Amino acid sequence: MKKNLFLIIFLLTNISVFAQTRDIAFTKKEFPNRNKELEIAKTQIKNGEIKIIQKDYDEALKLLLKAYNFNPNNSILNFDIGYCYFKSTQKFKSLEYFEKAFKLNPNISIPDYKNINYYLGRSYHLNSKFEEAITYYKIYLSPFVKKPKNDDKNSVLRNIEECENGKILLKDTLNVIIKNLGENVNSSFKEYAPCVVSDGSKIYFTSRRKGTGGAFAEDRLYYEDIYETNLYNDSWSKAKNLGTPLNTRDHDAIVGLSPDGSQLFIYVANNGGDIYVSKLKGSRWLKPEPLSEKINTKYHESKACLSYDNKILYFISNRPDLSIGGKDIFYSTIDKDGNWSEAKNLGNKINTKYDEIDFFVHPDGRTIYFSSQGHNSMGGFDIFKTTRDENGEWQTPINLGFPINTPDDDVFFVTTASGKKAYFSSVRPEGYGDYDLYEINFPEEKKITKDSTPVSIVHERVLVTLIKGTVTDANTKLPLEANIDIMDLVKKESVATFLTNSQSGKYIVNLPSGRNYGINVNKEGYLFHSENFNLPDTADYQEFVIDIELNRIEVGTTITLKNIFFDYDKATLRSESFVELNNVIDILNKYPKMKIEISGHTDNKGSAEYNKNLSYERAKTIVNYLIEKEISKDRLSYEGYGFEQPIATNETDEGRQINRRVEFKIIEK
């Protein structure tokens, strides 16, 4: 105790010697022969202080800075300017003025405000000068410094903890490239809450720029509206207001987007704050509808994100019955009838006694990025990452580190499916004046740890495969709205179901590693199309563009059954084939007069006779399976063609794999 006391006295004594510039009052004595300018400056200060009381800090700054041009050496004026910056989005600018106010008058005392040492501590903190911040925080906490009634000592102690965290995190500055998205996207107003389609082709975001639905909100800024920008040749297009029905004359803010870009979540300020969802029909967004009462309550719900399979909805709520502290991350699951379950808290591994206000669920199904005031934050909200292990347990969150995180609030972090690019909103000196959207490019590096404790992280392996493309009619080439069913072939269960866009036929599907997937694209009146992706747990990120042409059900139409599997060098069906064969059975049951041929094909490895026999026996095995499932044998024929009908080169492994196939051909409709 004595040691701390002597330290504080030493600091107070030595800090006072820095007061070298004279504190100049706004008086006629100080400014003889400048009466008119003096009176104008005094009026500006008076009106500026009125604006501070009204919490209109931007207008207050404009007035006070004019007075500052007349007399920059007044301690109270410097404090007021510092305080306005401190209450603005550009908090880091407060330090210059708080420092000067202190140098002009170390004993400066402003009624109804905290002691200058507190504001020095906070402004040093916000500028990542953690040692200096700790010094002034400790002075402020000393018994020698007068504090306001009901002052929260614990919040200052937490600030000191944040500075200690910052000192550690600053030692491992990340090698990332952060760049502003540019004037096509950003304006001099606020841009924030980016939501990116998983392939990185489009960003939706919220802006409070001039020209939005409402004129001015209570905070004297334009109302929120939702905008979009598209990526063309590595450049972002001019931001476009999405218009009605998404945007109204009130606040309209995006709070989430499904990975395929077909569902958009909006925050609506009613009933305490609720989440609405709008679905994309062609090029038109439908009228937003409120989410289930299992999710929206009389409390504050905000931010929402769907899992890659559309079966889990994560969201933020401050409902007191289930929250660990303040705002937490919750989740709800949907059943086969489209009903959402009762909300559950994501748990104390992620949620803390402080607020968690923003998050992003990666399409890999096992990674969450979130913003929290807890854990080892270096100040305000920091962005953290956590992953779920093979047992379904969330791991200890890792701070993303500097320069992604700063001592101010860091939120609205999202990534593409590849994880190589991320987007967030920030106020930075190189910006356009307020919150702007920025892009982060990650190098190919691994996780950084120190003393076995996670301290920061950069881009790591992403265990997900992204598939996108367009579904069209094979004859007309016109886009189709088709069903995409994704199955786990081993478990023989549905993973997810999607619809292609009704106007463009486009689709995006994300497949987390660790399953053998069968993909079935189908539409009434057409033969289905199948694809197979067998992705082990270790499968790194990969991206495929697969444009699919669906054939109408007509005599002579042939499709390849890509999810039929046999034991090596045998005609024994593996169980993973049953999902695909059941799709064949469904078509035959739907069209009871249809007759088909099942044909087997091989590559050119081995003799012609051997391959012909193997392909024949495999086709026969499939027909026998269909007969066992009560399909009349009179409707079925089979043939083995060996390597007589290749559809790709036999000179490469990839080509030979394509040639090893089973086909389905309509003989009679």
Secondary structure, DSSP 4 states (H G I P E B T S, - for coil): -HHHHHHHHHHHHHHGGG--S----SSTTTSTT-HHHHHHHHHHHHHHHHHHHTT-HHHHHHHHHHHHHH-S--HHHHHHHHHHHHTSS-GGGHHHHHHHHHHH-TT---TTS--HHHHHHHHHHHTT-HHHHHHHHHHHHSTTS---TT--HHHHHHHHHHHHHHHHHHTT----EEEE--TTT--SS-EEEEEE-TTSSEEEEEE--TTSSSS--TTSSPPPEEEEEEEETTEEPPPEE--TTT--SS--EEEEE-TTS-EEEEEE-STTSEEEEEEEETTEEPPPEEPPTTT--SS-EEEEEE-TTS-EEEEEE--TTT-SSSSEEEEEEB-TTSPBPPPEE--TTT--SS-EEEEEE-TTSSEEEEEESSTT-SSS-EEEEEEB-TTSPBPPPEE--TTTS-SS-----EE-TTSSEEEEEE--TTSSSS-EEEEEE--S---EEETTEEEE-------EEEEEEEEEETTT--B---EEEEEETTTTEEEEEEE--TTT-EEEEEEESSEEEEEEEE-TTB--EEEEEEE-TT---EEEE--EEEPBS-TT-EEE-TT--B-TTS-PBPGGGHHHHHHHHHHHHHSTT-EEEEEEE--SSS-HHHHHHHHHHHHHHHHHHHHHTT--GGGEEEEE-TTSS-SS-SSSHHHHHHHSEEEEEEEE-
